[in-house]
């Protein structure tokens, strides 16, 4: 679709002598074929279907039950017959938590990875804040955050996912050895804490920016919060 040229007037000329100028239409972000094609759209579409209301409810219940089981084992309220079985039970309980977190990162990663490329192109083309990727005025509050802030959030979310994938890979290796290597376990825990820290920092910064935009009156009258920029995509939705 060809964009209609906009008209501009010379502000320093009297109104009756005004000469209308034609301004060339603003160029939208340049599309990167690496992340803007039907195959990427299908991957992101499939990833987005991994998290819905029913899955979130089930995951929430499972997390609560798993946490209770771990605490009861840790506090010796219940036992599985031997110390080795108790340790194995705690290990499996932690792995369930990690698996759920990794599942959330898998559903989030394709979207936040493509957003890095999109935001980079939007910055290069000087796309005004408040416009979406298509170049239209957005009703999404996230799009009104300054471009540097949006890039900062998406970088943290990408780090969140990557660090958790490394954490999960180390844990799978530990489990395959049928024994818990203390050094590997500490390294895995460090990656998990780093991943969770990225999620928390991104969420707090996002919340702060949302409040700031509303206080300063720069927020849209109706707004939507995308899955790639809310806390639950870190770990299951922001």
ZIBEL-V604156 format. One record per residue. N is the residue number from 1. RES is the residue in one letter. SS is DSSP state (2 for helix, 1 for strand, 0 for the rest). PSI is psi in whole degrees, -180 to 180 (none if undefined). NEAR is the number of other C-alpha atoms within 8 Angstrom. Layout:
n: [N:N]
res: [RES:RES]
ss: [SS:SS]
psi: [PSI:PSI]
near: [NEAR:NEAR]
This chain:
n: [1:2:3:4:5:6:7:8:9:10:11:12:13:14:15:16:17:18:19:20:21:22:23:24:25:26:27:28:29:30:31:32:33:34:35:36:37:38:39:40:41:42:43:44:45:46:47:48:49:50:51:52:53:54:55:56:57:58:59:60:61:62:63:64:65:66:67:68:69:70:71:72:73:74:75:76:77:78:79:80:81:82:83:84:85:86:87:88:89:90:91:92:93:94:95:96:97:98:99:100:101:102:103:104:105:106:107:108:109:110:111:112:113:114:115:116:117:118:119:120:121:122:123:124:125:126:127:128:129:130:131:132:133:134:135:136:137:138:139:140:141:142:143:144:145:146:147:148:149:150:151:152:153:154:155:156:157:158:159:160:161:162:163:164:165:166:167:168:169:170:171:172:173:174:175:176:177:178:179:180:181:182:183:184:185:186:187:188:189:190:191:192:193:194:195:196:197:198:199:200:201:202:203:204:205:206:207:208:209:210:211:212:213:214:215:216:217:218:219:220:221:222:223:224:225:226:227:228:229:230:231:232:233:234:235:236:237:238]
res: [X:X:X:X:X:X:X:X:X:X:X:X:X:X:X:X:X:X:X:X:X:X:X:X:X:X:X:X:X:X:X:X:X:X:X:X:X:X:X:X:X:X:X:X:X:X:X:X:X:X:X:X:X:X:X:X:X:X:X:X:X:X:X:X:X:X:X:X:X:X:X:X:X:X:X:X:X:X:X:X:X:X:X:X:X:X:X:X:X:X:X:X:X:X:X:X:X:X:X:X:X:X:X:X:X:X:X:X:X:X:X:X:X:X:X:X:X:X:X:X:X:X:X:X:X:X:X:X:X:X:X:X:X:X:X:X:X:X:X:X:X:X:X:X:X:X:X:X:X:X:X:X:X:X:X:X:X:X:X:X:X:X:X:X:X:X:X:X:X:X:X:X:X:X:X:X:X:X:X:X:X:X:X:X:X:X:X:X:X:X:X:X:X:X:X:X:X:X:X:X:X:X:X:X:X:X:X:X:X:X:X:X:X:X:X:X:X:X:X:X:X:X:X:X:X:X:X:X:X:X:X:X:X:X:X:X:X:X]
ss: [0:0:0:0:0:1:1:1:0:0:0:0:0:0:2:2:2:0:0:0:1:1:1:0:0:0:0:0:0:0:0:0:0:0:0:0:0:2:2:2:2:2:2:2:2:2:2:2:0:0:0:0:2:2:2:2:2:2:2:2:2:2:2:2:2:2:2:2:2:2:2:2:2:2:0:0:0:0:0:0:0:0:2:2:2:2:2:2:2:2:2:2:2:2:2:2:2:2:2:2:2:2:2:2:2:2:2:2:2:2:2:2:2:2:2:2:2:2:2:2:2:2:2:2:0:0:0:0:0:0:1:0:0:0:0:0:1:0:0:1:2:2:2:2:0:0:2:2:2:2:2:2:2:2:2:2:2:2:2:2:2:2:2:2:2:2:2:2:2:2:2:2:2:2:2:2:0:0:0:0:0:2:2:2:2:2:2:2:2:2:2:2:2:2:2:2:2:2:2:2:2:2:2:2:2:2:2:2:2:2:2:2:2:2:2:0:0:0:0:0:0:0:0:1:0:0:2:2:2:0:2:2:2:0:0:0:0:0]
psi: [131:129:133:137:145:157:146:151:156:112:-20:3:141:151:-39:-15:13:135:115:136:148:126:136:141:144:140:135:178:140:130:133:116:-20:-36:4:77:171:-28:-42:-40:-40:-42:-47:-38:-43:-41:-39:-30:-8:-21:117:-177:-44:-43:-40:-41:-46:-44:-39:-44:-42:-40:-44:-48:-41:-41:-40:-44:-44:-45:-41:-40:-42:-37:7:28:-37:160:157:17:-27:164:-37:-41:-37:-45:-40:-39:-42:-39:-46:-38:-44:-39:-33:-43:-46:-39:-41:-41:-43:-39:-45:-40:-38:-40:-23:-35:-46:-41:-48:-27:-44:-33:-31:-46:-42:-46:-35:-44:-37:-37:-42:-40:4:43:125:147:140:-5:145:-176:-30:-6:7:158:128:149:7:121:-33:-35:-12:-8:138:145:-37:-39:-41:-40:-42:-45:-46:-35:-45:-39:-36:-42:-40:-49:-47:-46:-38:-36:-41:-44:-46:-39:-42:-42:-38:-40:-40:-46:-36:-20:-3:18:157:112:119:-41:-48:-39:-41:-39:-44:-43:-38:-43:-39:-46:-40:-42:-47:-35:-41:-42:-44:-44:-44:-41:-44:-44:-41:-45:-44:-45:-37:-45:-43:-44:-38:-40:-41:-2:20:0:151:156:-37:130:153:147:115:156:-23:4:31:170:-30:-5:0:87:-20:-13:-35:none]
near: [2:3:5:5:8:8:8:8:8:8:5:4:7:7:5:4:6:9:6:8:7:8:8:6:8:4:5:9:13:7:7:8:6:5:8:9:8:6:6:9:9:8:9:10:8:8:12:9:8:8:12:7:6:6:9:9:8:8:9:8:8:8:9:8:8:11:9:8:9:12:8:10:13:8:7:7:7:7:9:8:6:7:8:6:9:12:8:8:11:11:8:8:12:9:9:9:10:9:9:9:11:13:9:14:15:10:13:17:11:11:9:12:10:9:9:11:10:12:11:9:11:13:9:8:10:6:11:5:9:12:13:9:8:7:9:7:7:10:10:13:14:10:12:12:13:8:9:6:8:12:11:9:12:13:9:12:16:11:10:16:14:9:12:14:9:10:13:12:8:11:12:8:8:13:9:7:7:6:7:9:7:6:6:11:12:8:9:13:9:8:12:11:8:10:14:11:9:12:14:10:9:13:13:8:9:11:8:8:9:12:8:8:12:9:7:7:6:8:11:9:5:6:9:7:9:9:10:10:14:13:13:9:15:16:13:14:14:15]
